[in-house]
Amino acid sequence: MTVREKIALFPHSPGVYRYYDSEGKVIYVGKAKDLHKRVAQYFVPPERLNTKTRILVSKIADAQFSVVDTEADALLLENNLIKQYKPRYNILLKDSKTYPWICVTGEEFPRVFITRRIEKGKGNRYFGPYSAVMHARNLVDFFREEYPLRSCSLNITSESILRRKFRPCLDFHIGRCKAPCVGGVSKEEYLGWIDDIVHILSGRGGEVIRHYRQLMADAAAHLDFEQAQILKDKLRSLESHYSKSVITQAADTDADVFSLVTDGAEAFGNFLRIRGGAIVQSLNLGFKCQIEEPQGAILSSFIGEIEDKFGSLSKEVIVPFLPDVEIDGVQFRIPQRGDKLSLLELSAKNAKEFHFHSIKQREHTDPDAWRMSVMEELRKALGMKELPRHMECFDNSNIQGTNPVASCVVFRDAEPSRKDYRRFKIKTVVGANDFASMKEVVNRRYSRMLEEAPDDIPQLIVIDGGKGQLDFAWQALAELNLLDRVTVVGLAKRLEEVIRVGDPYPLFIDRNSQALKVLQRIRDEAHRFGITFHRNLRSKAAIQSVLREIKGVGEKTEQLLLLHYGSVSMIARAPLEELSALVGAALAVKIHDYLNE
């Protein structure tokens, strides 16, 4: 039975499907609300699929499915199978870093500590994860200052206390522990401290504060001022700590918040968990997309990963767009205004910062690999055969045809090579004709390069402009027989669209991708370099247009006068006698009369 015949028998039920290659290895795992309809979407005419999906379909030798009850079950099963098989073409979790958690053990006298390993089945409760271990340490330090908990790992039980099995340690003698090992604190009081800690870690610190306020008021009412002062100090410490945590304006909000930033084949997500208006969890995760997945599918994978880590989602989930999955009992909301929009914006800010720092970290730790990945991304985006290790960009500058110039900037391995920059004065074109000027400059640049360095022809040429400039640059390259050696594209400013000769439709590269960013960078650098040259020529021409029009004034006389007086207006106001002393009486009269007409 062929793959097409097999998928024709897939049921119209929610579930998970798996694709296998000829060696029996799982290469893709997907979820579906309707298995039959979803899988059929892959087996359509190839022209209706994108490039990466066509490659995936070409490698499918077998397909299997698993039926589940709901879409939520399908999401969780998909997440587990991806972790188990690590299929080549799936969205894969990039960040395998183990985040710290705060553990409250399930012992008779619980301990509170930081861990990176979750051990299920022991009655332990875990809170987190925390993106920064310093945050978790500060919390644990705060608990130990305010609550005299034990820090030892002894197996303390009611029986061991009765048997006097242990002796107090140094923490007891310095006042950091009440020695539950010898009955120094009752089990009820100790567990009351643990309840306070769990409330704070769960985002219900406000309840703890209100409880201590009531205890303080009761102690004062019974004239127990010493106990009231102790409670007041503890209350002040709690309020100080709780005010440092991020609190939303909607104090009764319980929700989960997801945001996503995509960058080509990568995605960077942030998750916030809100309880009682406080952010109790925040986590950043990165994903690698092996085929071109819609944003809804990436968001679903992110949600599945969070649900696998933290359990059930909140009843309300705030998202920037809808995922491609529905979960019973969960309402996905796209806020348009108010506090919940502010929460989404905060999450998006975290995702953007994570994206930025991930790129910077990669660029800093391994710049060569980062540049290679950028060039590879650009090569794929433009459909080039070779990596664009050598790129050049051209830009024209003129104002109504005056002082027409052009610039050529050079990037090698995605970085500027400023020693190779070149400036051109337009020689053969009269007036403001950007098209002909571009043809002249490209022809001059590469005819000379063919003579002096024929092996250094760039792999990619970028033209700053639209279809007209690109067509004339293409003509120049055609006359030099270079079209089989280079790729030439135009980059239009308005929509940042990539224009190709012979293609009626512009190419839109993902605005967040590094491929487009490097094209924008080389275009902007060419514009800056050309504008600077053009301004210098205009300034020079503006000075020359006044003094050089006077018969008898040459370059040396002009420089002498400008160095002495500083400007043309000062020369015009200078006494005739001073001018005569500098340039002679006859020429001084000509200059004085001309400038004062």
N, C-alpha and C positions, 0 to 999 in steps of 0.2 A: 504494500500500500504506500503510495507516495505521500509527501507531506501535505499537499493540497487536498488529497482525498481524506487524510486523517483529520485536518482542521475542519473539513466540512461536517464532521460528526461531533464537533465540540458542542456542548450544551449551551443554552441561553440562560446561564446562571452566573452569579458572582463567583470569582475564584482567582486562581493564580496559574499562569501558563509558563512553560519553560521551553526554551529552544536549545537543541543540542547540535554540535558539529559532527563531522564524519567520524571523529574519534570517540564520540560519546560524551564529550565534555560539555557542561552547561555553559552557554555563551550569553544567554539573556534570560532574565526573569521579569515578568510583568504581571500586573494585577488588572482586573477588569470587572465592571459591573455586569457585562454580558460577554462571556468568553468567546462565543461564536462571532459576534460582531467585531469585537476588538481585534482578534487574531486575523480575521479576514482583511483588515485594513492594511496589513503588511504585504499581502499577496495580490497586489494590483499592478497595472502596467508600470514599468520601472521609471518612466518619465514623471510619474506622479509622486515619487519618493525623492527625498534629498539624498545627497551622495553617501553619507555615512549609513543611512538606513538601507540603501541599496546593497552596500557591502555586507551588512548584517544578514540581509535576506539571502544573499548569494551563498552564505556559509551554513544556512540551516539545513540539517540532514534529518532531523526528527523533532517532534513537538509533543509535549505531554501537558496535562493540566491537573489541577486539584480544585475541587469544588468546596466552597465554604458557605456559611449562612448569610453573611453580610459583607458589605464593602469594607467595614472596619476590620473584620477578620482577615479579609484579603490583604489589606494594607500591612497588618502585622506579620502575616505569613510571608509576604513578599520581602519584608525587611529581614526576617530571619533567614530566608533562603539566600538572599544576596550576601549576608554575612557568612553563610556556610559555604557557598560555592564561589564567591567573588567573581561573578561573570565578567568577561572582558568588556562587554558593551553596555553594562549598567551604569547608573549613577552611583559612584562609589564614594564613601566617606573618606575625605582626604586627611582629616586631622585625627590621627590615632592616639593623640595625647590622652593620658589618663588624668582626669581632673580630680582635685581633692574633694572629699565629702566630710561632713561632721557626723560621727557615729555616736548614737546613744544606745548603749548595750542593753540587752534584755535580762541582765542579771538582777538578783534580789536587791543589791545596792549598785545601780548602774554607774558606768563610767562614761565620760564624754571626751572624745579625742578625734584627731584628724586621721583619715585613712584614704588610700587610693584603691583599695580593694573592697568590693562588696561581697559579703558572705551571706547568702540567703539561708533561711531555715533555722537561724539561731535566736530569733526574736529581736534582733537588732533593728533600730530605726536609723535611716540615713537621710541626711538633709544636704542639699546641694544639687549638682556640683557647683563649685566656685571657680570662676575663670582665673582668679588670682588667689594663690595660696595664702598671701598676706592677709586677705580679708578673712579667710577661715581661721587663721592664727589669732587675729585680733578678737574674733568672736570667742574663741576658746579661752583666751587670756582674760577677757571680760567676765566670762562665767566663773573662772577660778578666783577672780578678785572678789566677786559679789557673793558667790556661793562656795562654802568650804567643802568642796567635793573631794573625793579620794582620787589620787592619780596612780595608785598602785594597781597591779593586775592580780591581786590575791583573790581567791575564790571565797568571798565573804558571804556567809549564810547565817541564818538565825541559830542553827546548830553549832557552827564554828564559834560564834560569839559566846554561847553558853559554855562551851568547852574551854574557853580562853585559849584558843589555838594560836592567836597572833598577839603581837605587842605593838603599841603605837610607834610610828616611825618619826623621822625628823619633821615632816610636814605638820604633824600634830603639835610638836613642841614650839614651832615658830608661828602657829596660829593659822596655817593654810588648810588644815583638815580637822574635822571634828572627831576623827578616829571612829568611824562606824565599825571597824574591825574588833573593837573592845566594848561596843555598846555606848560610845560617847554621844551618839545622836540616835533618836528613834527612827524606825523605818518610815513612819508616816511623815515626819518632818523632812527626811532625806528625799523621799519621793515627791514631796511638795516642791522642793528645789528643782527636781528633774522636770516636774510639770511646768514650772515657770520657764525653764530653758527650752522645752519643746514648744511652748506657746510662742516664745520669741523667735525660734528658728522657723516656725510655721507662719510667721507674719502676723501673729496675734499678740504682739507686744503691748498693744493698747489695753488689752484685757488685764495683763499683768500689772500695768501702771495703775489702772482703776482699782484693782484688788489691793495694792499697797496703799493707795490713798485712803481706802475705807479702813484698813487695819490701823493706819496712822491716826485717823480721826477717832477710832474706837479707843486706842491707847490713851490719847489725850483726854477723851471724855472720862476715862477711869483714873485720870491723874497719874498715869504711868508715863511720865515725861521722858524717862531714860529710854524706854522702848520706843516711844514716839520719835525721839531723835534718831535712833538707829534706823527706823523705818524711813524717816525723812531723808537721811543720807543715801540709803539704798534707792529710794524713789528718785532722788536727784541724779544719781548715777545712771539709772535706767532711762530716764527722760533724756539725758545727755547722749547716751548711746543710740537710743531709738530715733532721735532727731537727725542723726548722721546717716541713717539709712534713707533710701530714696522713697519718698512718700508722694502718692498722687493726690490730686485735689479731690478726687472722688474717694472718700475714705472707706466706703463700703464696697469697693470694686473687688470682685473675684473673677479673674480672667487669665487666659494665656494669650500671649502676643507673639506673632511670627512676622519676620520681615526677611526679604531676600534681595541680594544684589548679584546680578549675573555679569560675567566678564568672559565672553567667548565660550569656551568649553568648561569654564569653572563657575561655581556659584558659592556665595558666601552668605550664610544665614545667621540671624540672631533670634534667640528665644528668651522671652521674659515671662515669669510666672508672678501674677499679682494676687496677693491675699490680703484682704482688709485694707486695700489701698496702698500696701507696701510691696516693693519688689523683693521677693524672697529668693528668687532664682534667676540667674542670667547666664546664658551659655551661647558661645559662638561655635559654629561648625562650618567646615568647608566641604564642597562636593565637586567631584570630577565627572563631567558628562561625556560618556564615550560616544554617544550618538546624539543627534540634535533633538533634545527633549523639549516639549513646551514647558513654560514656567509653572503651569498648574501641576505637572507631573513631578517637577523638582520640589515644589512646595509640599506635595503629598509625601515624597520620600523623607523630607525634613521632619514633617509631622510624625511619620511612622517611627523615625529614629528617636524622637523625643518621647513618644508614647512608650516605646520599648525601654527607655532609660528610666522614666519617671512614673510610669503607670498611666491611668486614665487621664484624659484631658479635662479641663474645666468645661462647664456647660456652655460658656461663652468663649469663643476663640476669635481674636481680632487679627485680621490678615489684610495685606495690601491688595490681593486679588484672590479669587476662589480657587481652592485646590481641585484636582480632578477626582475627588473621592467624597462621599457623604458618610457621616458617622452618626449613628443613632444617638440621640440625647445631646448632641453637640451642635450648637448654632454658630456658623461662620459669619462674621460681621465685618463689613468694609466701612469703617466710620468716615463720615464726611465733615464732621465738626465736633467741637467739644473736647472733654477730657480724654475720651478714648482715641480720638485722632492724635492728641498729644502723646499718648502712650505709643501709638504706632510710629509716630515720628521719632520718638526716643529710641525705639527698637531699630528703625531704619538707620538712625545715626550710628548706633553701635555696629550694625552690619557694614556700613560704609567705612567706619574706622578699622574694623577687622580686615576688610578688603584692602584698604590702603596699607596697613601695617604688614599684611601678608606679602604684598608685592614688594614693599620696601625691604622686608626681612630677606626675601628671596634674592632681591637685587644686591643686598649688602653681603649676604653669606656666600652666594655663589653667582657673581655678576656674569660670568661667562655663560653659565647654563641659562640664566635668565634672558640674556640677549639672544641666545640660540633659540629659546622657546618663542620669543617675540618674532624673530625672523621666520621661524617655521609657521607661526600663526599667520603672518603676512603672506607667506608663500602660498599657503592653502587658500586664504581669502581671495587672492588674485589669480589662482590657478596657474602659478608659475612652476616650471620644471626645476629651476635651481633656487637655492636660498638667496635672497637679496642682500648679500653681504656688502655689496657696493651699490649705494643709491645716490642719485643726483636729482636735484630739483631746480627748476628755472622759474624766474618771475620777472615780469616787465614793470618798469616804472617810468611814467611821464605825466606831465600836466599840460593838456592841450597841445601835445606834440613837442613841448620844449624840453631840452636836455633828456632825450629818450635814452634810457639805460636798461640793462638787464643784469640779473645776478644768477650765479650758479653755486649752490652749496652742496657739499659732499658729506655723506654719512658712510662710515665703515663699521660694520658689525653693530648697526643701530645706534652709533654714537657719532657726534659731529667730528669731522676731520678738518679743522679750520685752516690748516696750512694748504689745503687743496681748494679752498673757496676761490672763485674767480668773478671779476666784474667786467662788464662789456659796455662800451659806448656804441650805440647803434650808428652804423656808417652808411648803409645803402638805402635806408628807408626814410622817406620824407613825410613828416606829419605824424599824427597819432594813429598809427596802424599797428596794433598789438599783434595781429596775426603774422604779418610779414616780418615784424621785428623778432618774433619767436622763431620763425624759420631761419632767419639770418644767424641768430645766436647759437641755435642748436647745430647748424651747419658748421659754423666757425669752431665751436667747441670740439666736435667729434672728428672733423677733418684733420684738425691739428693733433688730436689724441691718436688717430690712426697712424700718423707719421711718427710721433714721438713715443707713444706707449700703447701699441695696439693690443697688448694683453691686459690692459687695465680698463677696458670698456665696462661700464656698470651693468649689473643685471637688471636694475630697475631705474627708469627715468620717470619722474613725477613732474607734471606741468601744472603750475598754479593758474588755473583758469578753466574755462568751459570747453565746449566742443570745437569752437573755432581755433583757439590756440593749440589744442591737441592735434587737430587735423594738419595744421601747418608744420608742427614739430614732427609728426609722422611722415610728412612728405620729405622733410630734410633727412630723416633717418633712412627712408627708402632710397633716396638718391645716393646715400653713402653705403647702401647694401648692409645695413645693420639690423634690419627688422628680425632676422632669424637669430640674433644674438642678444637682444634686449626686449624687455617688456616696458611699454610706455603707457601711462595712464594720466588722466587729468583729475584734479581734485577741486571741485566747485565749492565755494565758501558757503553758499546759502544753506544748503541742506547737508553739507559734508558728504556729497555723493561722489563716487568714483566713476569716471567716464572712460569708456574703452572705445577705440576706433572700430567701427562696423557693428557695434552693439547699440540698438536703439533705446535700450533700457539701462539706466544707470545702476551701478552696484552699490547697495547700502550695506556697509559693514557695521556690525554691532557697535553702538556708540560707546559702550563701556569696555570694548576690547583693546588690548595693547596694540593690535595691528593698526587700528584707526588712529590711536594716539601717536604712534611713530610717524604715520603719514602727516598728521596735523603738525607734529613738531618740525619735520623737515620743511613743510610748506611755510610755516610761520617764520622759521629761521631764514628761508630764502626771501621772504617779504621784508623782514627786518634788515637783512644785509643789503637788499636792493634799495630800500627807502633811505637808508643812511647814506649810501653813495649818491643817490639822486639829490638829497638835501644839500650835500656838500657842493655838488656841481651848481645847484641853483644859487647857493650863497655866493659862490665864486663868480657866477655869471652876473648876479645882481650888483656886485662891486665893480666888475669890469665894465658893465654897461654904461656907467657914468664916466669914469676916468679915462677908460680906453677909447672913448669916442672923441676925446680931445686930441687934435693933431699934435704930435710931438711927445705924447705921454706913452711910454712903454711899460713893460713889466717892472723894471728896476725903479723907475720914477714913481710908479704907483706904490710899490712896497715902501719906498723912502717916505712918501707923504703919509701913508696910513700908519706907519710905525711912529712917525713924529706927532701926528695929530689924533690918531685913534679912529676917526670916522670921516666920511665924506662931508657931513654937515659942519664939522669943525674946520675942515679945509676951506669950505665956502666962507666961513666967518673970519678966517685968518687975515691979518693985515698984509697988504701987498708987499711991504718991505720984508716981512718974515719969509714969505713965499719966494721972493727974489733971492734972498740969502741961501735958500735951499736948492732952487732949480734954475736960477737965472732970471733976469728981468723980463725978457721976451716971453718965455714960457709961463712965468708967473702971471703976467697980464692975461694970457690966453685962458689959464685955469680959472683965475678970479672972475673974468668976464663970463666964461661959460657956465660956471656953477651959480652965478648970481643973476643970470638972465631971468 
